[in-house]
Amino acid sequence: MPKSAIQRMFEYNEWAWQRVFPSLAALPEEAYFAERPFFWHSLHGLAVHAFGADWIWLQRLRGVSPSALPSRESVADVTDLRRRWDPLRAEFRAYVESLTDEQLAANFQYADTAGKRYQFALDDLLRHVMNHATEHRSQMTPILYQLRHPTEQLDYLYFARRAA
């Protein structure tokens, strides 16, 4: 995938998160932290996991292989989450902008949290990061809707229409 396509996907990812954050911030704390029947326990846990995924992948891309994601207990609330995530997203954007098409096509090696080594094309890893974020936004949005704090439409075409 050419660099311009990866950059466009990252732009969409950023655009979509900017439409989710206000809905999360508008929730009463009880709703944000309430235990829910999914993997990450609460909207807070899910949001921290999504942040942690961005964090761990950026660390790996820098040559560091952390042994764990940030825990949901390590992030106080949605304000703390944004305080940490906003600069991380800017760093990730700068990293993507620094890449060349040749780097994107090259294999990249990393170790997972258990130390197992993997190798994939860098563009595949970056597509995974963006797809992972989409998966977790799609888990959040029905709950936000039920709690009467819906997001705007997050489909890619809404993003594309904005730019048209």
N, C-alpha and C positions, 0 to 999 in steps of 0.2 A: 504494500500500500504506500503510495507516495506521501511525503511529509505533509503536503497540503491537506490530504484527506484525514490524516491523524490529527492535525491541528484543528480541522473543522469539527471532528468528533469531540475533541477536548473543549472547544467553544460551546458545543451543544451541552456537554456534561456540566459545564460551569453555569450556563443559562438555566438548565433544569434545576440544579441545586439552589440557585438564587430564587426560584419559585417555591421551593419546599421550606427553606429556612424561615420565612415569615410565618408560615402556618405552624411550624414547630414552636417558634417563639411566642405565638399567641395562645398556646395551650396553657391552662392552669397546671401548676406543678404536679398536682395529683394525677392528672391525665397523662402528662408527659412521662412520669415515672411509674405509672400503673403497670402491674404485671399483666402480660398478654400472652396468648397461646401461640408464640412462635419462637424460633431458635434464640433470639437475642433478648428475650424476656420483657422488654418494654420499648417504647419509641426511643427513649434515651439509649438503651443498650444497642438498638439497631443503628441509631445515628452515630454512636461512638464506634461501633464496628465498621461502618462505612468510612468514617474518618481514619480509623486504624488501618484499614486496607490501603487507603491512599498513602498514609505515612509509611507503612511497611514496604510498599512497592517503591516509593521514592528512595528509601534507605537501600533497598536491594539494587536499584539502578545506580546508586552511588558506590556500590561495592561492599555494603554492610549487610549482614544477614541476621537481623534480630531473632531472638528465640521466642518472642511472644508479641502479640498485639497489645495495645493499651487496653486496660480493663475498663469496664463501664464505671467502676468505682473511682478510677483515677481522673475522671472528668466530672466536675461538680454539677453542671447544668448546661442548658442550651447556650447561655452567654459564654461560659467557659469553653464550650465546644467551638463556637464561632471564633473566639479569641485565638484558639490554637489552629483551627482549620483554615481560616482566611489566608494567613501567610504561607501555610503549606501548599494551598492551591496555587498561589502565586509562584512559589518555587517550582511546582510541578509544571506549570505553564512555561516558565523560563527554560526548564529542562527540555521539554518537547520542542520549543522553538529553536533550541541549540542543535538539534539533531539534523543529520543529513539523510538523504534517501539511502545512501550506502549503509549508514549505521542502522537504520530501520530494518534493512534486509538482512543484516548480519545476525548470527546467533548470539544469544546472551545466556550466560550461566549464572545461577543463583542457588542458594540453599533455602529450603523451607524452614519453618520454625522448629522442626525436629532434626534439622541438619541434613536432610536428604537433598542431594544435588539434582538439578534439572537444567535442561538447555532448550531454549525455544528461540525463534526469530523475535527480535525486539518488537517488531510491529504487532506480532501476535500477543505479546505480553501487554502492550499498551491497549490493544483492543479489549483484552480481558479486563483491565482496570476500568475502562469505560462501561463495559457490559455489566460488570459487577455492581457498579454504581446504579445503573438503570434497574437492575434486579431489586436492589434495596429500596430505591425510591418507589418502585411498584408495590413493594410490601407496605410502605408507609402510607401511600396516598389513600387507600380505601379506609384505613383507620382514621386518618385526618378528616376524611369526608364524613364518616360516622360521628366524629366528635364535633362536627359543624365548623371545622377549620380547613376546608378544602384548598388544594393548590389550584393554580391555573392549569390549563391543559399542558401536559408535558410531552406530547407526541412530537417527534422530530419535525414534522411538517409545520407545526406552530412556530418552532424555532426558525425554520427556513422561510416562512412567510414574513417573519419579522425582518429578515435581511433582504427580502425581495423588493 
